[in-house]
Amino acid sequence: QVQLVESGGGLVQAGGSLRLSCAASKNIFSFNSMGWYRQAPGKQRELVATVTKVGSTTYVDSVRGRFTVSRDNAKNTMYLQMNSLKPEDTAVYYCNAEQLITRSDYWGQGTQVTVSS
């Protein structure tokens, strides 16, 4: 069973930065795509950013230009660098990994990000 463990969340003031990490228990090159999702209280979980195994990235409009997703295959870790944070970025952030050949979808337990105004 694949495990994904997020870290790096916390409390930060508006305009500040955080870097989230997602460490996988297996070689992440086996995942076709990895991504970050977030869920704020009372809202649905939304996709924030994705990165494919060849490094292609996508972002939701609200974070484009402020967040950067990356993956280090050698360290089996995905990152989300979050700059210029806003109070509306407050949410639990989840790591996701997809493996098409096995039709598998894995999730981490989530890490809380709180941005104060």
C-alpha positions as a Markdown table, in Angstrom:
| # | Residue | x | y | z |
|---|---|---|---|---|
| 1 | Gln | 0.0 | 0.0 | 0.0 |
| 2 | Val | 1.3 | 3.4 | -1.0 |
| 3 | Gln | 1.6 | 6.1 | 1.7 |
| 4 | Leu | 1.7 | 9.8 | 1.1 |
| 5 | Val | 2.7 | 12.0 | 4.0 |
| 6 | Glu | 2.3 | 15.8 | 3.9 |
| 7 | Ser | 4.2 | 18.2 | 6.0 |
| 8 | Gly | 5.1 | 21.9 | 6.1 |
| 9 | Gly | 1.7 | 23.4 | 7.0 |
| 10 | Gly | 1.2 | 26.0 | 9.7 |
| 11 | Leu | 0.1 | 29.5 | 10.6 |
| 12 | Val | 1.5 | 32.4 | 8.6 |
| 13 | Gln | 0.5 | 36.0 | 8.1 |
| 14 | Ala | -0.9 | 37.3 | 4.8 |
| 15 | Gly | 1.9 | 37.9 | 2.3 |
| 16 | Gly | 4.0 | 35.2 | 3.8 |
| 17 | Ser | 5.3 | 31.9 | 2.4 |
| 18 | Leu | 5.1 | 28.2 | 3.2 |
| 19 | Arg | 6.5 | 25.1 | 1.4 |
| 20 | Leu | 4.5 | 21.9 | 1.6 |
| 21 | Ser | 6.1 | 18.6 | 1.1 |
| 22 | Cys | 4.5 | 15.2 | 0.1 |
| 23 | Ala | 6.7 | 12.2 | 0.8 |
| 24 | Ala | 5.8 | 9.0 | -0.9 |
| 25 | Ser | 6.6 | 5.5 | 0.3 |
| 26 | Lys | 7.5 | 4.3 | -3.3 |
| 27 | Asn | 9.2 | 5.6 | -6.4 |
| 28 | Ile | 7.0 | 8.6 | -7.5 |
| 29 | Phe | 8.2 | 8.1 | -11.1 |
| 30 | Ser | 5.6 | 5.4 | -11.2 |
| 31 | Phe | 2.8 | 8.0 | -10.7 |
| 32 | Asn | 1.6 | 9.5 | -13.9 |
| 33 | Ser | 0.4 | 12.6 | -12.1 |
| 34 | Met | 0.6 | 14.1 | -8.7 |
| 35 | Gly | -1.3 | 17.0 | -7.3 |
| 36 | Trp | -2.3 | 19.2 | -4.4 |
| 37 | Tyr | -5.9 | 19.7 | -3.4 |
| 38 | Arg | -7.3 | 21.9 | -0.7 |
| 39 | Gln | -10.5 | 22.0 | 1.3 |
| 40 | Ala | -11.7 | 25.0 | 3.3 |
| 41 | Pro | -14.4 | 24.7 | 6.0 |
| 42 | Gly | -17.8 | 24.3 | 4.5 |
| 43 | Lys | -16.4 | 24.1 | 0.9 |
| 44 | Gln | -15.8 | 21.3 | -1.5 |
| 45 | Arg | -12.3 | 20.0 | -2.1 |
| 46 | Glu | -10.7 | 21.8 | -5.0 |
| 47 | Leu | -7.7 | 21.0 | -7.2 |
| 48 | Val | -4.9 | 23.5 | -6.6 |
| 49 | Ala | -2.0 | 22.3 | -8.8 |
| 50 | Thr | -0.7 | 19.2 | -10.6 |
| 51 | Val | 2.6 | 18.0 | -12.0 |
| 52 | Thr | 3.1 | 15.1 | -14.4 |
| 53 | Lys | 5.9 | 12.6 | -14.4 |
| 54 | Val | 7.6 | 14.6 | -17.1 |
| 55 | Gly | 7.2 | 17.9 | -15.2 |
| 56 | Ser | 4.2 | 19.5 | -16.9 |
| 57 | Thr | 2.2 | 21.6 | -14.4 |
| 58 | Thr | -1.2 | 23.1 | -14.1 |
| 59 | Tyr | -2.7 | 25.6 | -11.6 |
| 60 | Val | -6.1 | 26.8 | -10.6 |
| 61 | Asp | -6.5 | 30.4 | -11.6 |
| 62 | Ser | -6.6 | 31.7 | -8.0 |
| 63 | Val | -3.0 | 30.5 | -7.2 |
| 64 | Arg | -1.3 | 30.9 | -10.6 |
| 65 | Gly | 1.7 | 33.1 | -10.2 |
| 66 | Arg | 1.9 | 32.7 | -6.5 |
| 67 | Phe | 2.2 | 28.9 | -6.0 |
| 68 | Thr | 4.8 | 26.6 | -7.7 |
| 69 | Val | 4.4 | 22.8 | -7.7 |
| 70 | Ser | 7.4 | 20.5 | -8.3 |
| 71 | Arg | 8.6 | 17.0 | -7.8 |
| 72 | Asp | 11.9 | 15.4 | -7.0 |
| 73 | Asn | 11.9 | 11.9 | -8.2 |
| 74 | Ala | 15.2 | 11.1 | -6.5 |
| 75 | Lys | 13.7 | 12.0 | -3.1 |
| 76 | Asn | 10.2 | 10.6 | -3.9 |
| 77 | Thr | 8.8 | 13.9 | -2.8 |
| 78 | Met | 6.4 | 16.5 | -4.3 |
| 79 | Tyr | 6.5 | 20.1 | -3.2 |
| 80 | Leu | 4.2 | 23.1 | -3.2 |
| 81 | Gln | 5.9 | 26.5 | -2.7 |
| 82 | Met | 3.3 | 29.0 | -1.7 |
| 83 | Asn | 4.1 | 32.7 | -1.8 |
| 84 | Ser | 2.1 | 35.8 | -1.2 |
| 85 | Leu | -0.4 | 33.9 | 0.8 |
| 86 | Lys | -3.9 | 35.2 | 1.3 |
| 87 | Pro | -6.5 | 34.5 | 4.0 |
| 88 | Glu | -8.6 | 32.7 | 1.4 |
| 89 | Asp | -5.7 | 30.2 | 1.0 |
| 90 | Thr | -6.6 | 28.9 | 4.4 |
| 91 | Ala | -7.5 | 25.2 | 4.1 |
| 92 | Val | -6.4 | 21.6 | 4.7 |
| 93 | Tyr | -4.1 | 20.8 | 1.8 |
| 94 | Tyr | -4.0 | 17.2 | 0.5 |
| 95 | Cys | -1.5 | 15.4 | -1.6 |
| 96 | Asn | -2.7 | 13.1 | -4.4 |
| 97 | Ala | -1.0 | 10.6 | -6.7 |
| 98 | Glu | -2.5 | 8.8 | -9.7 |
| 99 | Gln | -1.2 | 5.6 | -11.4 |
| 100 | Leu | -3.0 | 4.9 | -14.6 |
| 101 | Ile | -1.7 | 1.4 | -15.2 |
| 102 | Thr | -3.2 | 0.1 | -12.0 |
| 103 | Arg | -6.0 | 2.7 | -12.0 |
| 104 | Ser | -4.9 | 3.7 | -8.5 |
| 105 | Asp | -5.5 | 6.9 | -6.7 |
| 106 | Tyr | -3.7 | 7.7 | -3.4 |
| 107 | Trp | -4.3 | 10.4 | -0.8 |
| 108 | Gly | -2.3 | 11.8 | 2.1 |
| 109 | Gln | -3.8 | 12.7 | 5.4 |
| 110 | Gly | -3.7 | 16.5 | 4.9 |
| 111 | Thr | -1.9 | 19.4 | 6.4 |
| 112 | Gln | -3.5 | 22.5 | 7.8 |
| 113 | Val | -2.5 | 25.9 | 6.3 |
| 114 | Thr | -3.9 | 29.0 | 8.1 |
| 115 | Val | -3.2 | 32.5 | 6.8 |
| 116 | Ser | -4.1 | 35.3 | 9.1 |
| 117 | Ser | -5.0 | 38.8 | 7.9 |
